[in-house]
Amino acid sequence: MFKGLLPIGTVVLLKNSEKRVMIIGVMQKQKREDGGEVIWDYSGCLYPEGYLAPDRLYLFNNENISRIYNIGYQDSEQFEFKERVDKLRDEILERLRKKNEQNDEQQV
């Protein structure tokens, strides 16, 4: 299995799905209804259709992927980007977890 985040353009099958998805973004932020935030590993669109509309954008994490069909384009720029993002990912997720815990405590 691939280590870290997959590159843009990678085509995957998500668990409990029959339609493939192409990764079009990484480390995507989404507001929760309670005011907190969620960081998703990826945003994706249907493959081969591509981006159709905002409500057809899929947010998912590595653990939601059941199969990788094709790894997206990789060059030196992508490798450098991946290295930076993979290093920052855990730090960002930990900061977000603490922030959401504080929000949850304030709402109680």
Contacts in CASP RR format, 6 or more apart in sequence:
PFRMAT RR
TARGET T0000
AUTHOR 0000-0000-0000
METHOD contacts of the structure
MODEL  1
MFKGLLPIGTVVLLKNSEKRVMIIGVMQKQKREDGGEVIWDYSGCLYPEG
YLAPDRLYLFNNENISRIYNIGYQDSEQFEFKERVDKLRDEILERLRKKN
EQNDEQQV
1 68 0 8 1.000
2 68 0 8 1.000
2 71 0 8 1.000
4 62 0 8 1.000
4 82 0 8 1.000
4 86 0 8 1.000
4 89 0 8 1.000
5 26 0 8 1.000
5 27 0 8 1.000
5 41 0 8 1.000
5 42 0 8 1.000
5 62 0 8 1.000
5 82 0 8 1.000
5 85 0 8 1.000
5 86 0 8 1.000
5 89 0 8 1.000
6 12 0 8 1.000
6 23 0 8 1.000
6 26 0 8 1.000
6 42 0 8 1.000
6 62 0 8 1.000
6 68 0 8 1.000
6 71 0 8 1.000
6 72 0 8 1.000
7 23 0 8 1.000
7 71 0 8 1.000
7 72 0 8 1.000
7 73 0 8 1.000
7 74 0 8 1.000
7 78 0 8 1.000
7 82 0 8 1.000
8 23 0 8 1.000
8 24 0 8 1.000
8 25 0 8 1.000
8 26 0 8 1.000
8 72 0 8 1.000
8 73 0 8 1.000
8 78 0 8 1.000
9 22 0 8 1.000
9 23 0 8 1.000
9 24 0 8 1.000
9 70 0 8 1.000
9 72 0 8 1.000
9 73 0 8 1.000
10 22 0 8 1.000
10 23 0 8 1.000
10 68 0 8 1.000
10 70 0 8 1.000
10 71 0 8 1.000
10 72 0 8 1.000
11 20 0 8 1.000
11 21 0 8 1.000
11 22 0 8 1.000
11 23 0 8 1.000
11 47 0 8 1.000
11 68 0 8 1.000
11 69 0 8 1.000
11 70 0 8 1.000
11 72 0 8 1.000
12 20 0 8 1.000
12 21 0 8 1.000
12 22 0 8 1.000
12 23 0 8 1.000
12 65 0 8 1.000
12 66 0 8 1.000
12 67 0 8 1.000
12 68 0 8 1.000
12 69 0 8 1.000
13 19 0 8 1.000
13 20 0 8 1.000
13 21 0 8 1.000
13 65 0 8 1.000
13 66 0 8 1.000
13 67 0 8 1.000
13 69 0 8 1.000
14 21 0 8 1.000
14 58 0 8 1.000
14 60 0 8 1.000
14 64 0 8 1.000
14 65 0 8 1.000
14 66 0 8 1.000
15 64 0 8 1.000
15 65 0 8 1.000
15 66 0 8 1.000
17 66 0 8 1.000
19 46 0 8 1.000
19 47 0 8 1.000
20 46 0 8 1.000
20 47 0 8 1.000
20 48 0 8 1.000
20 69 0 8 1.000
21 44 0 8 1.000
21 45 0 8 1.000
21 46 0 8 1.000
21 47 0 8 1.000
21 58 0 8 1.000
21 60 0 8 1.000
22 44 0 8 1.000
22 45 0 8 1.000
22 46 0 8 1.000
22 47 0 8 1.000
22 50 0 8 1.000
23 42 0 8 1.000
23 43 0 8 1.000
23 44 0 8 1.000
23 72 0 8 1.000
24 43 0 8 1.000
24 44 0 8 1.000
24 45 0 8 1.000
24 51 0 8 1.000
25 42 0 8 1.000
25 43 0 8 1.000
25 44 0 8 1.000
26 41 0 8 1.000
26 42 0 8 1.000
26 43 0 8 1.000
26 85 0 8 1.000
27 39 0 8 1.000
27 40 0 8 1.000
27 41 0 8 1.000
27 85 0 8 1.000
27 89 0 8 1.000
27 92 0 8 1.000
28 39 0 8 1.000
28 40 0 8 1.000
28 41 0 8 1.000
28 42 0 8 1.000
28 43 0 8 1.000
28 59 0 8 1.000
29 37 0 8 1.000
29 38 0 8 1.000
29 39 0 8 1.000
29 40 0 8 1.000
30 37 0 8 1.000
30 38 0 8 1.000
30 39 0 8 1.000
30 40 0 8 1.000
30 59 0 8 1.000
31 37 0 8 1.000
31 38 0 8 1.000
32 38 0 8 1.000
32 100 0 8 1.000
34 103 0 8 1.000
34 104 0 8 1.000
34 107 0 8 1.000
35 103 0 8 1.000
36 99 0 8 1.000
36 100 0 8 1.000
36 103 0 8 1.000
37 96 0 8 1.000
37 99 0 8 1.000
37 100 0 8 1.000
38 96 0 8 1.000
39 92 0 8 1.000
39 93 0 8 1.000
39 96 0 8 1.000
40 59 0 8 1.000
40 60 0 8 1.000
40 61 0 8 1.000
41 60 0 8 1.000
41 61 0 8 1.000
41 62 0 8 1.000
42 59 0 8 1.000
42 60 0 8 1.000
42 61 0 8 1.000
43 57 0 8 1.000
43 58 0 8 1.000
43 59 0 8 1.000
44 57 0 8 1.000
44 58 0 8 1.000
44 59 0 8 1.000
44 60 0 8 1.000
45 51 0 8 1.000
45 52 0 8 1.000
45 56 0 8 1.000
45 57 0 8 1.000
45 58 0 8 1.000
46 52 0 8 1.000
46 56 0 8 1.000
46 58 0 8 1.000
51 57 0 8 1.000
END
